[in-house]
Amino acid sequence: MTVNKKIQRKKHVRPSNDPLTILSPGSKAPNFSLHTTPDQKVSLTDFRGRPVVIAFYPADWSPVCTDELSLYNQILSEFQKFNAEIMGISVDGVWTHLAFAKDRNLHLPLLSDFEPKGLVSKSYGAYNQKTGESERALFVIDHSGIVRWSYLSPDGVNPGADGILNALEKLYPEKREVTQVNAA
């Protein structure tokens, strides 16, 4: 017997009173295949068997996005302790991502949700129709493809890494205690 399970979503009220709904813990993470370079794609299923952290963000080069991604880059070793892959996703094009990553010396994949614009962001409930950009939303996905933690950050606020690391710690408590890492 198969049971169709509705995707669970968590409603967050934005400061502008514009509700945005993102995938809630317990939801199956939608698969995707996005370009990380002009000739290479990354799919969520490439990482089955290990945890994945997805950081949706509005735009390369913006101050808060730069701070957020730079923080994740600085603490890549913390994610690696959980064998977790972290990746950034925005609606910027591949060439913009490549220039941004090179300029900021980023060593995490930046995926282009460019065309069709925002399709993956929409599937996670992290796309803002009004601005045409991804919202700043975080997801921790377990080794079997289930969302275990999600967070929608207020506009213009760097969410830091504590929530991500705490979620990974709950998934894999035997790995280590989480060191608190705050946004700069």
Residue pairs with C-beta under 8 A, 6 or more apart in sequence:
5 28
7 23
7 27
7 28
8 23
8 24
8 25
8 26
8 27
9 21
9 22
9 23
9 24
9 27
9 125
10 21
10 22
10 23
10 24
10 25
10 150
10 152
11 19
11 20
11 21
12 19
12 20
12 21
12 22
12 152
13 19
14 20
14 154
14 155
15 154
15 155
16 155
18 130
20 125
20 126
20 128
20 135
20 152
21 125
22 124
22 125
22 126
22 135
22 137
22 139
22 150
22 152
23 29
23 30
23 124
23 125
23 139
23 147
23 150
24 147
24 150
25 147
25 148
25 149
25 150
26 146
26 147
27 146
27 147
28 145
28 146
28 147
29 44
29 52
29 124
29 139
29 141
29 145
29 146
29 147
30 44
30 120
30 123
30 124
31 43
31 44
31 45
31 145
32 43
32 44
32 119
32 120
32 123
33 41
33 42
33 43
34 41
34 42
34 43
34 89
34 111
34 112
34 113
34 120
35 41
35 42
35 94
35 111
35 112
35 114
36 42
36 94
36 97
36 109
36 110
36 111
36 112
37 94
37 98
38 94
38 95
42 87
42 109
42 111
44 52
44 141
44 145
45 145
47 85
48 143
48 144
48 145
49 143
50 83
50 84
50 85
50 143
51 82
51 83
51 84
51 85
51 140
51 141
51 142
51 143
51 168
51 171
51 172
52 84
52 85
52 86
52 87
52 140
52 141
53 79
53 84
53 85
53 86
53 87
53 138
53 139
53 140
53 141
53 164
53 168
54 86
54 87
54 89
54 124
54 138
54 139
54 141
55 68
55 69
55 72
55 86
55 87
55 88
55 89
55 136
55 137
55 138
56 88
56 89
56 90
56 121
56 124
56 126
56 134
56 135
56 136
56 137
56 138
56 139
57 65
57 68
57 69
57 88
57 89
57 90
57 134
57 136
58 65
58 90
58 128
58 131
58 133
58 134
58 135
58 136
59 65
59 90
59 91
59 92
59 133
60 66
60 90
60 92
60 96
60 97
60 99
60 100
60 110
61 96
61 100
64 136
64 156
64 157
64 158
65 90
65 136
66 104
67 158
67 183
67 184
68 136
68 158
68 159
68 183
69 88
69 104
69 106
69 108
69 110
70 104
70 106
70 184
71 158
71 160
71 161
71 181
71 183
71 184
72 79
72 86
72 88
72 108
72 161
73 104
73 105
73 106
73 107
73 108
75 161
75 181
76 86
76 107
76 108
78 161
78 165
78 179
78 181
79 85
79 86
79 164
79 168
81 175
81 176
82 168
82 169
82 171
82 172
82 175
84 140
84 168
86 108
86 164
87 108
87 109
87 110
87 111
88 108
88 109
88 110
88 111
89 110
89 111
89 113
89 120
89 121
89 134
90 97
90 110
90 112
90 113
90 133
90 134
91 112
91 113
91 114
91 117
91 118
91 121
91 132
91 133
91 134
92 100
92 110
92 112
92 114
93 112
93 114
94 112
94 114
97 110
97 111
97 112
100 106
100 110
101 110
111 120
113 119
113 120
113 121
113 134
117 132
118 127
118 132
118 133
118 134
121 127
121 134
121 135
124 137
124 139
125 137
126 134
126 135
126 137
126 152
127 133
127 134
127 135
128 134
128 135
135 152
135 153
136 152
136 153
136 155
136 157
136 159
137 150
137 151
137 152
137 153
138 149
138 150
138 151
138 153
138 159
138 163
138 164
139 147
139 149
139 150
140 147
140 148
140 149
140 150
140 164
140 167
140 168
140 171
141 147
141 148
142 148
142 171
148 167
148 170
148 171
149 163
149 164
149 166
149 167
149 170
151 159
151 163
153 159
158 183
158 184
159 183
160 181
160 182
160 183
161 181
161 183
162 178
162 180
162 181
162 182
165 178
165 179
165 181
166 178
168 175
168 178
169 175
169 176
169 177
169 178
